[in-house]
Amino acid sequence: MADANASGAGDPHDLNRFLQAQEGDYEQALAEIKRGHKRSHWMWYIFPQYDGLGFSSTSKHYAIKSLAEADEYLKHPVLGPRLLACCEAALGVEGSSALQIFGSPDDMKLKSCATLFAHVSPPGSVFDRLLEKYFQGERDDRTLSLIGKPSEPRPGEFK
């Protein structure tokens, strides 16, 4: 059986837009992350965010529109493993902050992406580990609000 997501048929979330964008940039993005310094422009489709966070046409085009779409992205046979590999690569960078690796505002896009995908992943996922390493476990409040989840207390805080 052919992969429906790769052809666009049966792809209700249009995940093919990510495949097309990553076609020429994925290896470059992964190499930049492993080197600990993002230099080119690929954040929107390598670490996608939830819809409503970005306002540029590019940000809107690559925005994840629902938790169901985020779940399908992670389950996709190409996109899921690529996202996980990029997250693991970021976790492997030692001695640098997310700001030093990704620059601003892409460090916050990483936080938003990790917050989104942590909600469709089991506890202790690579996304939770990214949030812990680079953001002291703090999730992105705007993402939580947009997906309809309450803000979570910071470690040691009570709400």
For each residue, the residues with C-beta under 8 A, 3 or more apart:
1:
2: 6 7
3: 6 7 77
4: 7 9 10 11
5: 8 10 11 15 16 19 72 76 77
6: 2 3 16 19 78
7: 2 3 4 10 11 16
8: 5 11 14 16
9: 4
10: 4 5 7
11: 4 5 7 8 14 15 16
12:
13: 65 66 68 69 72 73
14: 8 11 17
15: 5 11 18 19 69 72 73 76 79
16: 5 6 7 8 11 19 20
17: 14 20 21 45 61 62
18: 15 21 22 45 48 62 73 79
19: 5 6 15 16 22 23 78 79
20: 16 17 23
21: 17 18 25 42 44 45 62
22: 18 19 25 26 29 42 45 46 79 82
23: 19 20 26
24: 28
25: 21 22 28 29 40 42 45 46
26: 22 23 29 30 42 46 82
27: 30 31
28: 24 25 31 32 40 42
29: 22 25 26 32 33 38 40 42 46 86
30: 26 27 33 34 82 85 86 89
31: 27 28 34 35
32: 28 29 35 37 38 39 40
33: 29 30 36 38 86 89 90 93 101
34: 30 31 89 92 93
35: 31 32
36: 33 93 96 100 101
37: 32 100 101
38: 29 32 33 43 101 102 103 106
39: 32
40: 25 28 29 32
41:
42: 21 22 25 26 28 29 45 46
43: 38 46 47 102 106 109 110
44: 21 47 48 49 54 58 59 61 62 109
45: 17 18 21 22 25 42 48 62
46: 22 25 26 29 42 43 82 83 86
47: 43 44 83 86 109 110 113 114
48: 18 44 45 62 63 64 73 113 116
49: 44 53 54 59 63 64 109 112 113 116 143
50: 53 63 64 70 112 116 143 146 147
51: 60 63 64 65 146
52: 63 142 146
53: 49 50 59 63 109 112 142 143 146
54: 44 49 58 59 60 63 109
55: 59 60
56: 59 60
57: 60 61
58: 44 54 61 62
59: 44 49 53 54 55 56 62 63
60: 51 54 55 56 57 63
61: 17 44 57 58
62: 17 18 21 44 45 48 58 59
63: 48 49 50 51 52 53 54 59 60
64: 48 49 50 51 69 70 73 116
65: 13 51 69
66: 13 69 70
67: 70 71 119 120 147
68: 13 71 72
69: 13 15 64 65 66 72 73
70: 50 64 66 67 73 74 116 117 119 120
71: 67 68 74 75 120
72: 5 13 15 68 69 75 76
73: 13 15 18 48 64 69 70 76 79 80 83 117
74: 70 71 79 80 83 117 120 121
75: 71 72 80
76: 5 15 72 73 79 80
77: 3 5 80 81
78: 6 19 81 82
79: 15 18 19 22 73 74 76 82 83
80: 73 74 75 76 77 83 84
81: 77 78 84 85
82: 22 26 30 46 78 79 85 86
83: 46 47 73 74 79 80 86 87 117
84: 80 81 87 88 126
85: 30 81 82 88 89
86: 29 30 33 46 47 82 83 89 90
87: 83 84 90 91 114 126 127 129 130
88: 84 85 91 92 126
89: 30 33 34 85 86 92 93
90: 33 86 87 93 98 101 110 130 134
91: 87 88 126 129 130 133
92: 34 88 89
93: 33 34 36 89 90 96 101
94:
95:
96: 36 93 100 101
97: 100 101 107 134
98: 90 101 102 107 110 111 134 135
99: 102 103 104 107
100: 36 37 96 97
101: 33 36 37 38 90 93 96 97 98 107
102: 38 43 98 99 106 107 109 110
103: 38 99 106 107
104: 99 107 108
105: 108 109
106: 38 43 102 103 109 110
107: 97 98 99 101 102 103 104 110 111 134
108: 104 105 111 112 140
109: 43 44 47 49 53 54 102 105 106 112 113
110: 43 47 90 98 102 106 107 113 114 130 134
111: 98 107 108 114 115 131 134 135 138 139 140
112: 49 50 53 108 109 115 116 140 142 143
113: 47 48 49 109 110 116 117 127
114: 47 87 110 111 117 118 127 128 130 131 135 139 140
115: 111 112 118 119 127 131 139 140 143 144
116: 48 49 50 64 70 112 113 119 120 143 147
117: 70 73 74 83 113 114 120 121 125 127
118: 114 115 121 125 127 128 131 139
119: 67 70 115 116 147 149
120: 67 70 71 74 116 117
121: 74 117 118 125 126 127 128
122: 125
123: 128
124: 128 129
125: 117 118 121 122 128 129
126: 84 87 88 91 121 129 130
127: 87 113 114 115 117 118 121 130 131
128: 114 118 121 123 124 125 131 132 137
129: 87 91 124 125 126 132 133
130: 87 90 91 110 114 126 127 133 134 135
131: 111 114 115 118 127 128 134 135 137 138 139
132: 128 129 135 136 137
133: 91 129 130
134: 90 97 98 107 110 111 130 131
135: 98 111 114 130 131 132 138 139
136: 132 154 155
137: 128 131 132 154 155
138: 111 131 135 154
139: 111 114 115 118 131 135 143 144 151 152
140: 108 111 112 114 115 143 144
141: 144 145 151
142: 52 53 112 145 146
143: 49 50 53 112 115 116 139 140 146 147
144: 115 139 140 141 147 149 150 151 152
145: 141 142 148 149 151
146: 50 51 52 53 142 143
147: 50 67 116 119 143 144
148: 145
149: 119 144 145 152
150: 144 159
151: 139 141 144 145 159
152: 139 144 149 159
153: 157 158 159
154: 136 137 138 157
155: 136 137
156:
157: 153 154
158: 153
159: 150 151 152 153
